[in-house]
Amino acid sequence: MPHFAANLTKLFTEIPMEQRFAAAAEAGFTGVEILFPYDIPAATLSRKAIKAGLEIVLINTPPPNWAGGPRGFAAVPGFEERFRQDFDRALRFARSLQSRHIHIMAGTTNDRDARATFIDNLAWAAERAPHASLTIEVINRTDMPGYFLADFDLAAGIIAELGVRNLGLQFDAYHAQAITGDAIGTWRKYAPVIRHIQIAGYPGRHEPAGGEIDYPAFFAELDASGYRGWVSAEYDPEHLTENGLGWLPLG
């Protein structure tokens, strides 16, 4: 059975962030991810994770203003310096938190030079942090209009072109279902470059149960493939988080 992590930005939001680590551990998760941890001292978050016996598995590079602001700059021409400042900040946090992965957000753009900009920035980041695991994520444009990286072939092609060991694909089954209509088939096609997985029900981005994605079958597929990475629950609970955890396999 995969290793399950709780996305603390979305789960257990009925309690303060500092208390969510213990709640996640009590629920049966063994890891956590935090999309944007930058408003709380890294030392505080690290201490809470260690006390709860949890690994911090992923953080995102910071956008300037997540509430209605840009979704990163890595593919946006003209914002190279801003991206690099943001990446260095994320790198400092990731080191303090001992986070396994850093998700580099491409941003929203339709500029003809976006792909080249993205590749240049990713190459810079991979060289800047050779011991860090960097991920890029395909996100559907219904949920995030104008997001540059909205195609799995494009993402796989960029990873192949760069050919660096510390860059892989972050696979969100919800976005895969929205884009291709076949999350499990998409996983099979791109499994060799997938480094981290996120899950949510589709449609609705609620609990990963019911809906169009057969998650028990997906988890069995991960086991059969030998996947050893994390599977992070990144969904919006319909009610209290703890009341919707019947999907989580334990034991």
C-alpha positions as a printed Julia matrix, in Angstrom:
251×3 Matrix{Float64}:
   0.0    0.0     0.0
   1.35   3.5    -0.82
   2.63   5.91    1.8
  -0.11   8.51    2.4
   0.49  12.15    3.25
  -2.02  14.82    4.24
  -1.99  18.19    2.55
  -2.21  20.45    5.59
  -3.12  23.48    3.5
  -6.42  21.8     2.62
  -7.07  19.22    5.33
  -7.83  19.83    9.02
  -8.43  23.53    8.33
 -10.89  23.62   11.21
  -7.85  23.87   13.52
  -4.7   26.05   13.37
  -1.83  24.91   11.17
   0.41  24.1    14.12
  -2.19  21.62   15.42
  -2.78  19.89   12.09
   0.38  17.75   12.32
  -0.87  15.88   15.38
  -4.34  15.53   13.84
  -2.86  14.07   10.65
  -0.75  11.57   12.58
  -3.72  10.52   14.69
  -5.77   9.97   11.53
  -3.16   7.55   10.19
  -1.07   9.67    7.81
   2.69   9.25    7.94
   3.64  12.35    5.97
   2.38  15.85    5.22
   2.74  18.46    2.52
   2.21  22.21    2.88
   1.61  24.23   -0.26
   2.88  27.57    1.03
   4.48  27.35    4.49
   6.08  30.77    4.4
   3.89  32.58    6.95
   5.08  30.38    9.83
   8.72  30.01   10.92
  10.27  26.9     9.42
  11.63  25.9    12.83
   8.1   25.84   14.25
   6.77  23.66   11.44
   9.75  21.31   11.64
   9.34  20.92   15.39
   5.64  20.07   15.04
   6.34  17.52   12.31
   9.07  15.81   14.31
   6.91  15.69   17.42
   4.08  14.06   15.45
   6.47  11.61   13.77
   5.68  12.91   10.28
   7.83  13.57    7.24
   7.27  16.81    5.35
   7.2   15.57    1.77
   6.52  18.64   -0.38
   6.27  22.42   -0.48
   5.6   24.77   -3.41
   7.73  27.63   -4.61
   6.05  30.78   -3.3
   3.8   33.01   -5.42
   3.75  36.65   -4.28
   0.09  36.59   -3.25
  -1.72  33.26   -3.34
  -5.13  34.86   -2.7
  -5.91  35.87   -6.27
  -2.28  36.45   -7.25
  -0.02  34.83   -9.86
   0.63  31.09   -9.69
   4.38  31.2    -9.9
   6.73  32.61  -12.54
   8.94  29.79  -13.82
   7.52  29.91  -17.37
   6.76  33.64  -17.52
   9.21  35.61  -19.7
  10.53  38.73  -18.02
  10.15  37.36  -14.49
  13.31  35.28  -14.36
  14.81  37.27  -11.49
  11.6   37.03   -9.47
  11.44  33.29  -10.03
  15.01  32.86   -8.84
  14.41  34.91   -5.71
  11.31  32.82   -4.96
  13.18  29.57   -5.6
  15.98  30.49   -3.23
  13.4   31.25   -0.56
  11.72  27.88   -1.15
  15.09  26.16   -1.04
  15.9   27.67    2.35
  12.54  26.5     3.72
  12.88  23.05    2.2
  16.28  22.59    3.79
  14.97  23.66    7.2
  11.92  21.42    6.88
  13.88  18.57    5.28
  11.15  18.49    2.63
  11.55  15.7     0.12
  10.25  17.67   -2.89
   9.95  21.26   -4.09
   7.16  21.88   -6.59
   8.12  24.56   -9.12
   5.02  26.39  -10.34
   5.08  27.34  -14.03
   2.66  30.25  -13.79
   0.04  31.61  -16.2
   1.22  32.74  -19.63
   0.61  32.22  -23.33
   3.84  33.92  -24.4
   5.54  32.19  -27.33
   8.78  32.09  -25.33
   7.2   30.45  -22.29
   8.57  26.97  -22.97
  12.12  28.23  -23.44
  11.84  30.37  -20.31
  10.54  27.4   -18.32
  13.4   25.18  -19.5
  16.01  27.83  -18.7
  14.63  28.39  -15.21
  14.33  24.67  -14.49
  17.9   24.09  -15.65
  19.07  26.89  -13.37
  17.11  25.5   -10.41
  18.35  21.94  -10.97
  21.93  23.16  -10.98
  21.31  25.48   -8.04
  19.96  22.64   -5.9
  21.54  19.41   -7.18
  20.57  17.44   -4.06
  16.93  18.62   -4.01
  14.08  16.76   -5.7
  12.24  19.2    -7.97
   8.8   18.57   -9.48
   6.59  20.18  -12.1
   2.83  19.6   -12.19
   0.3   19.54  -15.01
  -2.75  21.6   -13.96
  -6.04  21.82  -15.87
  -7.03  25.21  -17.25
 -10.63  25.03  -16.1
  -9.49  25.25  -12.48
  -6.52  27.5   -13.26
  -7.17  29.48  -16.47
  -4.09  30.24  -18.53
  -1.73  27.96  -16.59
   1.19  27.2   -18.88
   1.79  23.55  -18.0
  -1.57  21.98  -18.86
  -0.4   19.09  -21.07
   1.27  15.85  -19.99
   3.2   15.37  -23.23
   4.6   18.89  -22.84
   5.7   18.16  -19.27
   7.28  14.82  -20.18
   9.04  16.41  -23.13
  10.53  19.16  -20.97
  11.76  16.61  -18.41
  13.32  14.52  -21.19
  14.95  17.52  -22.84
  16.55  18.69  -19.6
  17.68  15.17  -18.69
  18.59  16.03  -15.11
  18.24  13.49  -12.32
  16.68  15.87   -9.8
  13.59  16.83  -11.86
  10.43  14.74  -12.15
   6.69  14.92  -12.67
   4.2   15.64   -9.9
   1.08  13.69  -10.89
  -2.28  14.95   -9.65
  -4.96  12.36  -10.44
  -7.7   15.0   -10.28
  -6.02  17.13  -12.94
  -5.25  14.05  -15.02
  -8.92  13.06  -15.02
  -9.98  16.59  -15.92
  -7.52  16.78  -18.84
  -7.52  13.26  -20.26
 -10.62  11.59  -18.81
  -8.48   8.62  -17.74
  -6.38   9.22  -14.63
  -5.21   5.62  -14.3
  -4.28   5.34  -17.96
  -2.4    8.62  -17.74
  -0.51   7.31  -14.72
   0.51   4.21  -16.69
   1.78   6.29  -19.6
   3.92   8.68  -17.56
   4.85   6.51  -14.55
   8.59   6.43  -15.41
   8.94  10.18  -14.75
   6.45  10.51  -11.89
   8.03  11.39   -8.56
   5.08  12.44   -6.41
   1.3   11.84   -6.51
  -1.65  13.88   -5.3
  -5.24  12.68   -5.14
  -8.75  14.09   -4.9
 -12.2   13.05   -6.04
 -13.36  14.05   -9.5
 -15.43  16.03  -10.12
 -15.55  18.39   -7.16
 -12.05  17.94   -5.68
 -13.49  16.47   -2.51
 -12.68  13.14   -0.8
 -11.05  10.54   -3.11
 -14.02   8.19   -3.01
 -16.75   7.66   -5.57
 -16.78   9.88   -8.6
 -15.0    9.09  -11.86
 -11.69   7.83  -10.44
 -11.58   4.3    -9.04
  -9.1    4.93   -6.26
  -8.97   1.38   -4.84
  -7.99   0.26   -8.35
  -5.48   3.1    -8.61
  -3.84   2.18   -5.3
  -3.64  -1.45   -6.44
  -2.05  -0.23   -9.67
   0.58   1.69   -7.7
   1.39  -1.4    -5.65
   1.67  -3.56   -8.75
   3.98  -1.05  -10.43
   6.32  -0.9    -7.44
   5.76   2.81   -6.82
   7.55   3.77   -3.61
   6.82   7.49   -3.45
   4.21   9.42   -1.52
   0.51   9.81   -2.27
  -0.76  13.09   -0.87
  -4.4   13.79   -0.11
  -4.92  17.25   -1.6
  -8.65  17.8    -1.56
 -11.3   20.07   -0.1
 -13.23  18.11    2.56
 -16.99  18.31    2.14
 -17.42  18.51    5.92
 -15.03  18.06    8.85
 -11.84  16.4     7.65
 -11.96  13.54   10.13
 -15.52  12.63    9.06
 -14.42  11.99    5.49
 -11.39   9.76    6.0
 -13.1    6.45    5.31
 -11.19   6.24    2.01
  -7.8    6.12    3.76
  -6.41   2.55    3.8
  -4.85   1.72    7.15
  -2.64  -1.15    8.16
